[in-house]
Amino acid sequence: MARTLPKAELDERVAVLKRFRELLARQRDKFQAYLELLDRQKSDIERDDVDALVAHVELEQGIVAELYSVQKVIDPLEDMYRVAYAGAEPEGITELKGTLDTLKEEVAARNAENRSLLRQRMDMLRHKIMSISNPYTKKKSVYADQPEPTALDIKG
């Protein structure tokens, strides 16, 4: 026997569902933007473009902060959603969650790949720095090879 819901409860469920779907879509868009940023970051690492890499790292921090703030809102809303729709799964939510999980895994994989590539570049630079020899390491001064003057011209 199906029970009919009062209009207020039905409106509340619809509002929760809309907001939940909206936040999941927003989070999906943020993850897609993050993936694009990771792609640009990878090309900057390969080109040794330090300035662009620094800018991308700053953008990355902003995106990650936004993702965390959206997730903070999604968690309690998801609990409300589960209570409101116990047993019945409205259309679209399952697909959004699946897409989000896929994007999260892809972000983690690309991030690990970029970290590995950056680590390799840093090791290569350390090796280059260590292999550079300083010609002045054994001398007291850069002028040490110059003979000392023996006469002084005071007439000018």
C-alpha positions in Angstrom: 0.0 0.0 0.0 1.6 3.2 -1.2 1.3 6.1 1.1 0.9 9.6 -0.4 3.3 12.3 0.8 2.2 15.6 2.0 3.0 18.5 -0.3 5.5 20.1 2.1 7.5 16.8 2.4 7.4 16.2 -1.4 8.6 19.8 -2.0 11.4 19.3 0.5 12.5 16.0 -1.3 12.4 17.7 -4.6 14.5 20.6 -3.3 17.0 18.2 -1.7 17.3 16.2 -4.9 17.7 19.3 -7.1 20.4 20.8 -4.8 22.2 17.5 -4.6 22.2 17.0 -8.3 23.4 20.6 -8.8 26.3 20.1 -6.4 27.3 16.8 -8.0 27.3 18.4 -11.4 29.3 21.3 -10.0 31.8 18.9 -8.5 32.1 17.0 -11.8 32.8 20.3 -13.6 35.5 21.1 -11.1 37.1 17.7 -11.6 37.1 18.2 -15.3 38.7 21.6 -15.0 41.3 20.0 -12.7 42.1 17.4 -15.3 42.6 20.1 -18.0 44.9 21.9 -15.6 46.9 18.7 -14.9 47.3 18.2 -18.7 48.7 21.8 -19.1 50.9 21.3 -16.0 52.4 18.1 -17.6 53.3 20.0 -20.7 54.9 22.8 -18.6 56.9 20.2 -16.7 58.1 18.7 -20.0 59.0 22.1 -21.4 60.7 23.2 -18.2 58.5 26.3 -18.0 58.8 27.2 -14.4 56.8 30.4 -14.4 53.8 28.6 -16.0 54.2 25.7 -13.6 54.0 28.0 -10.6 50.9 29.6 -12.0 49.3 26.2 -12.5 50.2 25.1 -9.0 48.4 28.2 -7.6 45.4 27.5 -9.8 45.5 23.8 -8.6 45.4 24.9 -5.0 42.3 27.0 -5.7 40.5 24.2 -7.5 41.3 21.7 -4.7 40.0 24.2 -2.1 36.8 24.6 -4.1 36.4 20.8 -4.4 36.7 20.5 -0.6 34.2 23.2 0.0 31.7 21.6 -2.4 32.3 18.2 -0.8 31.6 19.7 2.7 28.1 20.7 1.4 27.5 17.5 -0.5 28.1 15.2 2.5 25.2 16.4 4.7 23.0 16.8 1.7 23.7 13.2 0.6 22.6 12.1 4.1 19.4 14.0 3.7 19.0 12.6 0.2 19.4 9.0 1.5 16.8 9.6 4.2 14.3 11.1 1.7 14.8 8.6 -1.0 15.3 5.4 1.0 15.1 2.5 -1.5 14.2 4.6 -4.6 17.0 6.0 -6.7 16.0 9.0 -8.8 17.3 9.1 -12.3 20.6 10.8 -13.0 22.1 10.6 -9.6 23.7 7.2 -10.1 25.3 8.3 -13.4 26.6 11.5 -11.8 28.2 9.5 -8.9 29.7 7.1 -11.4 31.2 9.9 -13.5 32.5 11.5 -10.3 34.2 8.3 -9.2 35.8 7.9 -12.7 37.0 11.5 -12.7 38.4 11.2 -9.1 40.4 8.1 -10.2 41.7 9.9 -13.4 42.7 13.0 -11.4 44.6 10.8 -8.9 46.4 8.9 -11.7 47.4 12.1 -13.6 48.4 13.8 -10.5 50.7 10.9 -9.6 52.1 10.9 -13.2 52.9 14.6 -12.9 54.5 14.2 -9.5 56.7 11.4 -10.9 57.6 13.5 -14.0 58.4 16.5 -11.8 60.5 14.3 -9.5 62.5 13.1 -12.5 63.1 16.7 -13.7 64.2 17.7 -10.2 66.6 14.8 -10.0 68.0 15.7 -13.4 68.5 19.3 -12.3 70.2 18.3 -9.1 72.6 16.1 -11.0 73.4 19.0 -13.4 74.0 21.3 -10.5 76.3 18.8 -8.7 78.2 18.3 -11.9 79.0 22.0 -12.4 82.5 22.7 -11.3 83.4 26.1 -9.9 86.8 27.2 -11.2 87.4 29.4 -8.2 86.9 26.8 -5.5 90.6 26.5 -4.7 91.5 30.2 -5.0 91.3 32.9 -2.4 90.1 35.5 -4.9 89.0 35.8 -8.5 92.1 38.0 -9.0 94.5 35.4 -7.5 96.0 34.7 -11.0 96.9 38.3 -11.6 100.4 39.3 -10.7 100.9 41.9 -8.0 102.0 45.3 -9.3 105.6 46.3 -8.6 105.5 49.9 -9.6 103.0 52.7 -9.1 102.5 55.6 -11.5 101.6 58.6 -9.4 101.9 61.2 -12.2 98.9 59.9 -14.0 
